Amino acid sequence: MLFVSKERGQGLVEYAIILAFVALVVISVVRLLGPSIGNTFSNITNSMP
């Protein structure tokens, strides 16, 4: 029973690290693909009457 709080804290840190990693991947993908996606939507919008 004495180690329950330490395990909870460890789990929280692990989730925080995973969340930071996922955020970093999402930011990288958006920065990499953002301009090409924007151009695609601009082309679609310009082709509409």
mmCIF entry with sequence, helices, sheets and N, C-alpha, C, O atoms, coordinates in Angstrom:
data_MODEL
# 
_entry.id   MODEL 
# 
_entity.id                         1 
_entity.type                       polymer 
_entity.pdbx_number_of_molecules   1 
# 
_entity_poly.entity_id                      1 
_entity_poly.type                           'polypeptide(L)' 
_entity_poly.nstd_linkage                   no 
_entity_poly.nstd_monomer                   no 
_entity_poly.pdbx_seq_one_letter_code       MLFVSKERGQGLVEYAIILAFVALVVISVVRLLGPSIGNTFSNITNSMP 
_entity_poly.pdbx_seq_one_letter_code_can   MLFVSKERGQGLVEYAIILAFVALVVISVVRLLGPSIGNTFSNITNSMP 
_entity_poly.pdbx_strand_id                 A 
# 
loop_
_entity_poly_seq.entity_id 
_entity_poly_seq.num 
_entity_poly_seq.mon_id 
_entity_poly_seq.hetero 
1 1  MET n 
1 2  LEU n 
1 3  PHE n 
1 4  VAL n 
1 5  SER n 
1 6  LYS n 
1 7  GLU n 
1 8  ARG n 
1 9  GLY n 
1 10 GLN n 
1 11 GLY n 
1 12 LEU n 
1 13 VAL n 
1 14 GLU n 
1 15 TYR n 
1 16 ALA n 
1 17 ILE n 
1 18 ILE n 
1 19 LEU n 
1 20 ALA n 
1 21 PHE n 
1 22 VAL n 
1 23 ALA n 
1 24 LEU n 
1 25 VAL n 
1 26 VAL n 
1 27 ILE n 
1 28 SER n 
1 29 VAL n 
1 30 VAL n 
1 31 ARG n 
1 32 LEU n 
1 33 LEU n 
1 34 GLY n 
1 35 PRO n 
1 36 SER n 
1 37 ILE n 
1 38 GLY n 
1 39 ASN n 
1 40 THR n 
1 41 PHE n 
1 42 SER n 
1 43 ASN n 
1 44 ILE n 
1 45 THR n 
1 46 ASN n 
1 47 SER n 
1 48 MET n 
1 49 PRO n 
# 
_struct_asym.id          A 
_struct_asym.entity_id   1 
# 
_struct_conf.conf_type_id            HELX_P 
_struct_conf.id                      HELX_P1 
_struct_conf.pdbx_PDB_helix_id       AA1 
_struct_conf.beg_label_comp_id       VAL 
_struct_conf.beg_label_asym_id       A 
_struct_conf.beg_label_seq_id        4 
_struct_conf.pdbx_beg_PDB_ins_code   ? 
_struct_conf.end_label_comp_id       SER 
_struct_conf.end_label_asym_id       A 
_struct_conf.end_label_seq_id        47 
_struct_conf.pdbx_end_PDB_ins_code   ? 
_struct_conf.beg_auth_comp_id        VAL 
_struct_conf.beg_auth_asym_id        A 
_struct_conf.beg_auth_seq_id         4 
_struct_conf.end_auth_comp_id        SER 
_struct_conf.end_auth_asym_id        A 
_struct_conf.end_auth_seq_id         47 
_struct_conf.pdbx_PDB_helix_class    1 
_struct_conf.details                 ? 
_struct_conf.pdbx_PDB_helix_length   44 
# 
_struct_conf_type.id          HELX_P 
_struct_conf_type.criteria    ? 
_struct_conf_type.reference   ? 
# 
loop_
_atom_site.group_PDB 
_atom_site.id 
_atom_site.type_symbol 
_atom_site.label_atom_id 
_atom_site.label_alt_id 
_atom_site.label_comp_id 
_atom_site.label_asym_id 
_atom_site.label_entity_id 
_atom_site.label_seq_id 
_atom_site.pdbx_PDB_ins_code 
_atom_site.Cartn_x 
_atom_site.Cartn_y 
_atom_site.Cartn_z 
_atom_site.occupancy 
_atom_site.B_iso_or_equiv 
_atom_site.pdbx_formal_charge 
_atom_site.auth_seq_id 
_atom_site.auth_comp_id 
_atom_site.auth_asym_id 
_atom_site.auth_atom_id 
_atom_site.pdbx_PDB_model_num 
ATOM 1   N N  . MET A 1 1  ? 0.815   -1.198 0.000   1.00 0.00 ? 1  MET A N  1 
ATOM 2   C CA . MET A 1 1  ? 0.000   0.000  0.000   1.00 0.00 ? 1  MET A CA 1 
ATOM 3   C C  . MET A 1 1  ? 0.860   1.264  0.000   1.00 0.00 ? 1  MET A C  1 
ATOM 4   O O  . MET A 1 1  ? 0.387   2.325  -0.405  1.00 0.00 ? 1  MET A O  1 
ATOM 5   N N  . LEU A 1 2  ? 2.088   1.170  0.438   1.00 0.00 ? 2  LEU A N  1 
ATOM 6   C CA . LEU A 1 2  ? 2.925   2.355  0.499   1.00 0.00 ? 2  LEU A CA 1 
ATOM 7   C C  . LEU A 1 2  ? 3.411   2.795  -0.883  1.00 0.00 ? 2  LEU A C  1 
ATOM 8   O O  . LEU A 1 2  ? 3.778   3.954  -1.073  1.00 0.00 ? 2  LEU A O  1 
ATOM 9   N N  . PHE A 1 3  ? 3.414   1.879  -1.836  1.00 0.00 ? 3  PHE A N  1 
ATOM 10  C CA . PHE A 1 3  ? 3.967   2.195  -3.150  1.00 0.00 ? 3  PHE A CA 1 
ATOM 11  C C  . PHE A 1 3  ? 2.900   2.572  -4.178  1.00 0.00 ? 3  PHE A C  1 
ATOM 12  O O  . PHE A 1 3  ? 3.230   2.781  -5.345  1.00 0.00 ? 3  PHE A O  1 
ATOM 13  N N  . VAL A 1 4  ? 1.655   2.662  -3.783  1.00 0.00 ? 4  VAL A N  1 
ATOM 14  C CA . VAL A 1 4  ? 0.581   2.952  -4.730  1.00 0.00 ? 4  VAL A CA 1 
ATOM 15  C C  . VAL A 1 4  ? 0.752   4.353  -5.315  1.00 0.00 ? 4  VAL A C  1 
ATOM 16  O O  . VAL A 1 4  ? 0.606   4.529  -6.524  1.00 0.00 ? 4  VAL A O  1 
ATOM 17  N N  . SER A 1 5  ? 1.053   5.336  -4.499  1.00 0.00 ? 5  SER A N  1 
ATOM 18  C CA . SER A 1 5  ? 1.176   6.694  -5.007  1.00 0.00 ? 5  SER A CA 1 
ATOM 19  C C  . SER A 1 5  ? 2.367   6.834  -5.957  1.00 0.00 ? 5  SER A C  1 
ATOM 20  O O  . SER A 1 5  ? 2.293   7.599  -6.918  1.00 0.00 ? 5  SER A O  1 
ATOM 21  N N  . LYS A 1 6  ? 3.456   6.116  -5.709  1.00 0.00 ? 6  LYS A N  1 
ATOM 22  C CA . LYS A 1 6  ? 4.606   6.174  -6.613  1.00 0.00 ? 6  LYS A CA 1 
ATOM 23  C C  . LYS A 1 6  ? 4.256   5.591  -7.977  1.00 0.00 ? 6  LYS A C  1 
ATOM 24  O O  . LYS A 1 6  ? 4.673   6.121  -9.007  1.00 0.00 ? 6  LYS A O  1 
ATOM 25  N N  . GLU A 1 7  ? 3.490   4.500  -7.988  1.00 0.00 ? 7  GLU A N  1 
ATOM 26  C CA . GLU A 1 7  ? 3.098   3.893  -9.256  1.00 0.00 ? 7  GLU A CA 1 
ATOM 27  C C  . GLU A 1 7  ? 2.150   4.804  -10.014 1.00 0.00 ? 7  GLU A C  1 
ATOM 28  O O  . GLU A 1 7  ? 2.215   4.884  -11.241 1.00 0.00 ? 7  GLU A O  1 
ATOM 29  N N  . ARG A 1 8  ? 1.275   5.488  -9.303  1.00 0.00 ? 8  ARG A N  1 
ATOM 30  C CA . ARG A 1 8  ? 0.377   6.426  -9.966  1.00 0.00 ? 8  ARG A CA 1 
ATOM 31  C C  . ARG A 1 8  ? 1.168   7.564  -10.594 1.00 0.00 ? 8  ARG A C  1 
ATOM 32  O O  . ARG A 1 8  ? 0.893   7.953  -11.729 1.00 0.00 ? 8  ARG A O  1 
ATOM 33  N N  . GLY A 1 9  ? 2.121   8.091  -9.889  1.00 0.00 ? 9  GLY A N  1 
ATOM 34  C CA . GLY A 1 9  ? 2.951   9.159  -10.423 1.00 0.00 ? 9  GLY A CA 1 
ATOM 35  C C  . GLY A 1 9  ? 3.757   8.698  -11.621 1.00 0.00 ? 9  GLY A C  1 
ATOM 36  O O  . GLY A 1 9  ? 3.931   9.440  -12.589 1.00 0.00 ? 9  GLY A O  1 
ATOM 37  N N  . GLN A 1 10 ? 4.246   7.471  -11.552 1.00 0.00 ? 10 GLN A N  1 
ATOM 38  C CA . GLN A 1 10 ? 5.011   6.932  -12.673 1.00 0.00 ? 10 GLN A CA 1 
ATOM 39  C C  . GLN A 1 10 ? 4.119   6.802  -13.901 1.00 0.00 ? 10 GLN A C  1 
ATOM 40  O O  . GLN A 1 10 ? 4.540   7.137  -15.008 1.00 0.00 ? 10 GLN A O  1 
ATOM 41  N N  . GLY A 1 11 ? 2.895   6.319  -13.719 1.00 0.00 ? 11 GLY A N  1 
ATOM 42  C CA . GLY A 1 11 ? 1.966   6.199  -14.839 1.00 0.00 ? 11 GLY A CA 1 
ATOM 43  C C  . GLY A 1 11 ? 1.629   7.545  -15.437 1.00 0.00 ? 11 GLY A C  1 
ATOM 44  O O  . GLY A 1 11 ? 1.501   7.681  -16.654 1.00 0.00 ? 11 GLY A O  1 
ATOM 45  N N  . LEU A 1 12 ? 1.484   8.547  -14.575 1.00 0.00 ? 12 LEU A N  1 
ATOM 46  C CA . LEU A 1 12 ? 1.186   9.891  -15.050 1.00 0.00 ? 12 LEU A CA 1 
ATOM 47  C C  . LEU A 1 12 ? 2.337   10.448 -15.881 1.00 0.00 ? 12 LEU A C  1 
ATOM 48  O O  . LEU A 1 12 ? 2.112   11.086 -16.909 1.00 0.00 ? 12 LEU A O  1 
ATOM 49  N N  . VAL A 1 13 ? 3.550   10.209 -15.443 1.00 0.00 ? 13 VAL A N  1 
ATOM 50  C CA . VAL A 1 13 ? 4.719   10.670 -16.190 1.00 0.00 ? 13 VAL A CA 1 
ATOM 51  C C  . VAL A 1 13 ? 4.802   9.949  -17.533 1.00 0.00 ? 13 VAL A C  1 
ATOM 52  O O  . VAL A 1 13 ? 5.123   10.569 -18.547 1.00 0.00 ? 13 VAL A O  1 
ATOM 53  N N  . GLU A 1 14 ? 4.522   8.670  -17.549 1.00 0.00 ? 14 GLU A N  1 
ATOM 54  C CA . GLU A 1 14 ? 4.553   7.920  -18.813 1.00 0.00 ? 14 GLU A CA 1 
ATOM 55  C C  . GLU A 1 14 ? 3.516   8.454  -19.791 1.00 0.00 ? 14 GLU A C  1 
ATOM 56  O O  . GLU A 1 14 ? 3.805   8.605  -20.978 1.00 0.00 ? 14 GLU A O  1 
ATOM 57  N N  . TYR A 1 15 ? 2.309   8.741  -19.305 1.00 0.00 ? 15 TYR A N  1 
ATOM 58  C CA . TYR A 1 15 ? 1.282   9.295  -20.176 1.00 0.00 ? 15 TYR A CA 1 
ATOM 59  C C  . TYR A 1 15 ? 1.678   10.685 -20.673 1.00 0.00 ? 15 TYR A C  1 
ATOM 60  O O  . TYR A 1 15 ? 1.404   11.029 -21.823 1.00 0.00 ? 15 TYR A O  1 
ATOM 61  N N  . ALA A 1 16 ? 2.310   11.472 -19.834 1.00 0.00 ? 16 ALA A N  1 
ATOM 62  C CA . ALA A 1 16 ? 2.756   12.804 -20.244 1.00 0.00 ? 16 ALA A CA 1 
ATOM 63  C C  . ALA A 1 16 ? 3.820   12.709 -21.334 1.00 0.00 ? 16 ALA A C  1 
ATOM 64  O O  . ALA A 1 16 ? 3.817   13.499 -22.278 1.00 0.00 ? 16 ALA A O  1 
ATOM 65  N N  . ILE A 1 17 ? 4.733   11.742 -21.205 1.00 0.00 ? 17 ILE A N  1 
ATOM 66  C CA . ILE A 1 17 ? 5.774   11.558 -22.219 1.00 0.00 ? 17 ILE A CA 1 
ATOM 67  C C  . ILE A 1 17 ? 5.156   11.104 -23.536 1.00 0.00 ? 17 ILE A C  1 
ATOM 68  O O  . ILE A 1 17 ? 5.543   11.589 -24.599 1.00 0.00 ? 17 ILE A O  1 
ATOM 69  N N  . ILE A 1 18 ? 4.212   10.188 -23.477 1.00 0.00 ? 18 ILE A N  1 
ATOM 70  C CA . ILE A 1 18 ? 3.536   9.725  -24.691 1.00 0.00 ? 18 ILE A CA 1 
ATOM 71  C C  . ILE A 1 18 ? 2.776   10.865 -25.341 1.00 0.00 ? 18 ILE A C  1 
ATOM 72  O O  . ILE A 1 18 ? 2.814   11.019 -26.562 1.00 0.00 ? 18 ILE A O  1 
ATOM 73  N N  . LEU A 1 19 ? 2.082   11.673 -24.536 1.00 0.00 ? 19 LEU A N  1 
ATOM 74  C CA . LEU A 1 19 ? 1.334   12.803 -25.075 1.00 0.00 ? 19 LEU A CA 1 
ATOM 75  C C  . LEU A 1 19 ? 2.269   13.816 -25.737 1.00 0.00 ? 19 LEU A C  1 
ATOM 76  O O  . LEU A 1 19 ? 1.956   14.346 -26.803 1.00 0.00 ? 19 LEU A O  1 
ATOM 77  N N  . ALA A 1 20 ? 3.401   14.080 -25.114 1.00 0.00 ? 20 ALA A N  1 
ATOM 78  C CA . ALA A 1 20 ? 4.372   15.008 -25.700 1.00 0.00 ? 20 ALA A CA 1 
ATOM 79  C C  . ALA A 1 20 ? 4.918   14.456 -27.020 1.00 0.00 ? 20 ALA A C  1 
ATOM 80  O O  . ALA A 1 20 ? 5.100   15.209 -27.976 1.00 0.00 ? 20 ALA A O  1 
ATOM 81  N N  . PHE A 1 21 ? 5.177   13.159 -27.076 1.00 0.00 ? 21 PHE A N  1 
ATOM 82  C CA . PHE A 1 21 ? 5.678   12.543 -28.305 1.00 0.00 ? 21 PHE A CA 1 
ATOM 83  C C  . PHE A 1 21 ? 4.644   12.624 -29.420 1.00 0.00 ? 21 PHE A C  1 
ATOM 84  O O  . PHE A 1 21 ? 4.986   12.946 -30.558 1.00 0.00 ? 21 PHE A O  1 
ATOM 85  N N  . VAL A 1 22 ? 3.393   12.335 -29.107 1.00 0.00 ? 22 VAL A N  1 
ATOM 86  C CA . VAL A 1 22 ? 2.329   12.406 -30.111 1.00 0.00 ? 22 VAL A CA 1 
ATOM 87  C C  . VAL A 1 22 ? 2.161   13.840 -30.601 1.00 0.00 ? 22 VAL A C  1 
ATOM 88  O O  . VAL A 1 22 ? 1.987   14.071 -31.797 1.00 0.00 ? 22 VAL A O  1 
ATOM 89  N N  . ALA A 1 23 ? 2.212   14.804 -29.680 1.00 0.00 ? 23 ALA A N  1 
ATOM 90  C CA . ALA A 1 23 ? 2.093   16.206 -30.074 1.00 0.00 ? 23 ALA A CA 1 
ATOM 91  C C  . ALA A 1 23 ? 3.242   16.603 -30.993 1.00 0.00 ? 23 ALA A C  1 
ATOM 92  O O  . ALA A 1 23 ? 3.036   17.324 -31.969 1.00 0.00 ? 23 ALA A O  1 
ATOM 93  N N  . LEU A 1 24 ? 4.439   16.141 -30.691 1.00 0.00 ? 24 LEU A N  1 
ATOM 94  C CA . LEU A 1 24 ? 5.599   16.451 -31.525 1.00 0.00 ? 24 LEU A CA 1 
ATOM 95  C C  . LEU A 1 24 ? 5.445   15.859 -32.927 1.00 0.00 ? 24 LEU A C  1 
ATOM 96  O O  . LEU A 1 24 ? 5.781   16.511 -33.916 1.00 0.00 ? 24 LEU A O  1 
ATOM 97  N N  . VAL A 1 25 ? 4.946   14.646 -33.012 1.00 0.00 ? 25 VAL A N  1 
ATOM 98  C CA . VAL A 1 25 ? 4.731   14.009 -34.316 1.00 0.00 ? 25 VAL A CA 1 
ATOM 99  C C  . VAL A 1 25 ? 3.662   14.756 -35.106 1.00 0.00 ? 25 VAL A C  1 
ATOM 100 O O  . VAL A 1 25 ? 3.832   14.994 -36.302 1.00 0.00 ? 25 VAL A O  1 
ATOM 101 N N  . VAL A 1 26 ? 2.572   15.127 -34.458 1.00 0.00 ? 26 VAL A N  1 
ATOM 102 C CA . VAL A 1 26 ? 1.494   15.841 -35.151 1.00 0.00 ? 26 VAL A CA 1 
ATOM 103 C C  . VAL A 1 26 ? 1.986   17.194 -35.653 1.00 0.00 ? 26 VAL A C  1 
ATOM 104 O O  . VAL A 1 26 ? 1.703   17.573 -36.790 1.00 0.00 ? 26 VAL A O  1 
ATOM 105 N N  . ILE A 1 27 ? 2.715   17.921 -34.820 1.00 0.00 ? 27 ILE A N  1 
ATOM 106 C CA . ILE A 1 27 ? 3.238   19.220 -35.233 1.00 0.00 ? 27 ILE A CA 1 
ATOM 107 C C  . ILE A 1 27 ? 4.193   19.061 -36.409 1.00 0.00 ? 27 ILE A C  1 
ATOM 108 O O  . ILE A 1 27 ? 4.167   19.866 -37.341 1.00 0.00 ? 27 ILE A O  1 
ATOM 109 N N  . SER A 1 28 ? 5.032   18.037 -36.377 1.00 0.00 ? 28 SER A N  1 
ATOM 110 C CA . SER A 1 28 ? 5.972   17.806 -37.475 1.00 0.00 ? 28 SER A CA 1 
ATOM 111 C C  . SER A 1 28 ? 5.249   17.488 -38.775 1.00 0.00 ? 28 SER A C  1 
ATOM 112 O O  . SER A 1 28 ? 5.618   18.000 -39.832 1.00 0.00 ? 28 SER A O  1 
ATOM 113 N N  . VAL A 1 29 ? 4.234   16.656 -38.707 1.00 0.00 ? 29 VAL A N  1 
ATOM 114 C CA . VAL A 1 29 ? 3.490   16.281 -39.913 1.00 0.00 ? 29 VAL A CA 1 
ATOM 115 C C  . VAL A 1 29 ? 2.744   17.488 -40.476 1.00 0.00 ? 29 VAL A C  1 
ATOM 116 O O  . VAL A 1 29 ? 2.717   17.689 -41.690 1.00 0.00 ? 29 VAL A O  1 
ATOM 117 N N  . VAL A 1 30 ? 2.144   18.286 -39.606 1.00 0.00 ? 30 VAL A N  1 
ATOM 118 C CA . VAL A 1 30 ? 1.413   19.463 -40.084 1.00 0.00 ? 30 VAL A CA 1 
ATOM 119 C C  . VAL A 1 30 ? 2.369   20.464 -40.717 1.00 0.00 ? 30 VAL A C  1 
ATOM 120 O O  . VAL A 1 30 ? 2.049   21.058 -41.747 1.00 0.00 ? 30 VAL A O  1 
ATOM 121 N N  . ARG A 1 31 ? 3.528   20.657 -40.119 1.00 0.00 ? 31 ARG A N  1 
ATOM 122 C CA . ARG A 1 31 ? 4.501   21.584 -40.714 1.00 0.00 ? 31 ARG A CA 1 
ATOM 123 C C  . ARG A 1 31 ? 5.022   21.060 -42.041 1.00 0.00 ? 31 ARG A C  1 
ATOM 124 O O  . ARG A 1 31 ? 5.288   21.837 -42.958 1.00 0.00 ? 31 ARG A O  1 
ATOM 125 N N  . LEU A 1 32 ? 5.168   19.747 -42.148 1.00 0.00 ? 32 LEU A N  1 
ATOM 126 C CA . LEU A 1 32 ? 5.694   19.163 -43.376 1.00 0.00 ? 32 LEU A CA 1 
ATOM 127 C C  . LEU A 1 32 ? 4.658   19.165 -44.498 1.00 0.00 ? 32 LEU A C  1 
ATOM 128 O O  . LEU A 1 32 ? 4.970   19.512 -45.637 1.00 0.00 ? 32 LEU A O  1 
ATOM 129 N N  . LEU A 1 33 ? 3.433   18.779 -44.171 1.00 0.00 ? 33 LEU A N  1 
ATOM 130 C CA . LEU A 1 33 ? 2.404   18.626 -45.197 1.00 0.00 ? 33 LEU A CA 1 
ATOM 131 C C  . LEU A 1 33 ? 1.461   19.817 -45.299 1.00 0.00 ? 33 LEU A C  1 
ATOM 132 O O  . LEU A 1 33 ? 0.629   19.854 -46.205 1.00 0.00 ? 33 LEU A O  1 
ATOM 133 N N  . GLY A 1 34 ? 1.562   20.775 -44.415 1.00 0.00 ? 34 GLY A N  1 
ATOM 134 C CA . GLY A 1 34 ? 0.646   21.908 -44.388 1.00 0.00 ? 34 GLY A CA 1 
ATOM 135 C C  . GLY A 1 34 ? 0.558   22.672 -45.686 1.00 0.00 ? 34 GLY A C  1 
ATOM 136 O O  . GLY A 1 34 ? -0.542  22.884 -46.197 1.00 0.00 ? 34 GLY A O  1 
ATOM 137 N N  . PRO A 1 35 ? 1.687   23.096 -46.241 1.00 0.00 ? 35 PRO A N  1 
ATOM 138 C CA . PRO A 1 35 ? 1.612   23.863 -47.499 1.00 0.00 ? 35 PRO A CA 1 
ATOM 139 C C  . PRO A 1 35 ? 0.990   23.084 -48.655 1.00 0.00 ? 35 PRO A C  1 
ATOM 140 O O  . PRO A 1 35 ? 0.219   23.648 -49.430 1.00 0.00 ? 35 PRO A O  1 
ATOM 141 N N  . SER A 1 36 ? 1.308   21.825 -48.779 1.00 0.00 ? 36 SER A N  1 
ATOM 142 C CA . SER A 1 36 ? 0.744   21.057 -49.901 1.00 0.00 ? 36 SER A CA 1 
ATOM 143 C C  . SER A 1 36 ? -0.754  20.834 -49.716 1.00 0.00 ? 36 SER A C  1 
ATOM 144 O O  . SER A 1 36 ? -1.502  20.844 -50.693 1.00 0.00 ? 36 SER A O  1 
ATOM 145 N N  . ILE A 1 37 ? -1.200  20.633 -48.484 1.00 0.00 ? 37 ILE A N  1 
ATOM 146 C CA . ILE A 1 37 ? -2.634  20.484 -48.232 1.00 0.00 ? 37 ILE A CA 1 
ATOM 147 C C  . ILE A 1 37 ? -3.345  21.802 -48.502 1.00 0.00 ? 37 ILE A C  1 
ATOM 148 O O  . ILE A 1 37 ? -4.433  21.819 -49.079 1.00 0.00 ? 37 ILE A O  1 
ATOM 149 N N  . GLY A 1 38 ? -2.727  22.913 -48.083 1.00 0.00 ? 38 GLY A N  1 
ATOM 150 C CA . GLY A 1 38 ? -3.308  24.226 -48.346 1.00 0.00 ? 38 GLY A CA 1 
ATOM 151 C C  . GLY A 1 38 ? -3.423  24.500 -49.833 1.00 0.00 ? 38 GLY A C  1 
ATOM 152 O O  . GLY A 1 38 ? -4.428  25.042 -50.293 1.00 0.00 ? 38 GLY A O  1 
ATOM 153 N N  . ASN A 1 39 ? -2.402  24.130 -50.582 1.00 0.00 ? 39 ASN A N  1 
ATOM 154 C CA . ASN A 1 39 ? -2.446  24.323 -52.037 1.00 0.00 ? 39 ASN A CA 1 
ATOM 155 C C  . ASN A 1 39 ? -3.526  23.476 -52.684 1.00 0.00 ? 39 ASN A C  1 
ATOM 156 O O  . ASN A 1 39 ? -4.187  23.918 -53.624 1.00 0.00 ? 39 ASN A O  1 
ATOM 157 N N  . THR A 1 40 ? -3.707  22.272 -52.189 1.00 0.00 ? 40 THR A N  1 
ATOM 158 C CA . THR A 1 40 ? -4.752  21.400 -52.728 1.00 0.00 ? 40 THR A CA 1 
ATOM 159 C C  . THR A 1 40 ? -6.131  22.014 -52.515 1.00 0.00 ? 40 THR A C  1 
ATOM 160 O O  . THR A 1 40 ? -6.949  22.041 -53.435 1.00 0.00 ? 40 THR A O  1 
ATOM 161 N N  . PHE A 1 41 ? -6.390  22.506 -51.304 1.00 0.00 ? 41 PHE A N  1 
ATOM 162 C CA . PHE A 1 41 ? -7.683  23.127 -51.038 1.00 0.00 ? 41 PHE A CA 1 
ATOM 163 C C  . PHE A 1 41 ? -7.859  24.413 -51.850 1.00 0.00 ? 41 PHE A C  1 
ATOM 164 O O  . PHE A 1 41 ? -8.968  24.720 -52.288 1.00 0.00 ? 41 PHE A O  1 
ATOM 165 N N  . SER A 1 42 ? -6.792  25.154 -52.051 1.00 0.00 ? 42 SER A N  1 
ATOM 166 C CA . SER A 1 42 ? -6.870  26.367 -52.872 1.00 0.00 ? 42 SER A CA 1 
ATOM 167 C C  . SER A 1 42 ? -7.201  26.019 -54.318 1.00 0.00 ? 42 SER A C  1 
ATOM 168 O O  . SER A 1 42 ? -8.000  26.704 -54.956 1.00 0.00 ? 42 SER A O  1 
ATOM 169 N N  . ASN A 1 43 ? -6.593  24.964 -54.831 1.00 0.00 ? 43 ASN A N  1 
ATOM 170 C CA . ASN A 1 43 ? -6.889  24.531 -56.203 1.00 0.00 ? 43 ASN A CA 1 
ATOM 171 C C  . ASN A 1 43 ? -8.333  24.088 -56.346 1.00 0.00 ? 43 ASN A C  1 
ATOM 172 O O  . ASN A 1 43 ? -8.978  24.384 -57.352 1.00 0.00 ? 43 ASN A O  1 
ATOM 173 N N  . ILE A 1 44 ? -8.848  23.379 -55.341 1.00 0.00 ? 44 ILE A N  1 
ATOM 174 C CA . ILE A 1 44 ? -10.243 22.942 -55.388 1.00 0.00 ? 44 ILE A CA 1 
ATOM 175 C C  . ILE A 1 44 ? -11.167 24.141 -55.352 1.00 0.00 ? 44 ILE A C  1 
ATOM 176 O O  . ILE A 1 44 ? -12.151 24.203 -56.090 1.00 0.00 ? 44 ILE A O  1 
ATOM 177 N N  . THR A 1 45 ? -10.844 25.101 -54.484 1.00 0.00 ? 45 THR A N  1 
ATOM 178 C CA . THR A 1 45 ? -11.696 26.294 -54.367 1.00 0.00 ? 45 THR A CA 1 
ATOM 179 C C  . THR A 1 45 ? -11.658 27.118 -55.648 1.00 0.00 ? 45 THR A C  1 
ATOM 180 O O  . THR A 1 45 ? -12.690 27.625 -56.087 1.00 0.00 ? 45 THR A O  1 
ATOM 181 N N  . ASN A 1 46 ? -10.495 27.255 -56.245 1.00 0.00 ? 46 ASN A N  1 
ATOM 182 C CA . ASN A 1 46 ? -10.386 28.040 -57.476 1.00 0.00 ? 46 ASN A CA 1 
ATOM 183 C C  . ASN A 1 46 ? -11.049 27.375 -58.657 1.00 0.00 ? 46 ASN A C  1 
ATOM 184 O O  . ASN A 1 46 ? -11.472 28.061 -59.587 1.00 0.00 ? 46 ASN A O  1 
ATOM 185 N N  . SER A 1 47 ? -11.152 26.054 -58.650 1.00 0.00 ? 47 SER A N  1 
ATOM 186 C CA . SER A 1 47 ? -11.781 25.363 -59.779 1.00 0.00 ? 47 SER A CA 1 
ATOM 187 C C  . SER A 1 47 ? -13.311 25.388 -59.714 1.00 0.00 ? 47 SER A C  1 
ATOM 188 O O  . SER A 1 47 ? -13.979 25.060 -60.695 1.00 0.00 ? 47 SER A O  1 
ATOM 189 N N  . MET A 1 48 ? -13.860 25.773 -58.572 1.00 0.00 ? 48 MET A N  1 
ATOM 190 C CA . MET A 1 48 ? -15.327 25.867 -58.449 1.00 0.00 ? 48 MET A CA 1 
ATOM 191 C C  . MET A 1 48 ? -15.805 27.168 -59.085 1.00 0.00 ? 48 MET A C  1 
ATOM 192 O O  . MET A 1 48 ? -15.123 28.191 -59.023 1.00 0.00 ? 48 MET A O  1 
ATOM 193 N N  . PRO A 1 49 ? -16.978 27.115 -59.692 1.00 0.00 ? 49 PRO A N  1 
ATOM 194 C CA . PRO A 1 49 ? -17.498 28.336 -60.345 1.00 0.00 ? 49 PRO A CA 1 
ATOM 195 C C  . PRO A 1 49 ? -17.961 29.376 -59.354 1.00 0.00 ? 49 PRO A C  1 
ATOM 196 O O  . PRO A 1 49 ? -18.419 30.447 -59.751 1.00 0.00 ? 49 PRO A O  1 
# 
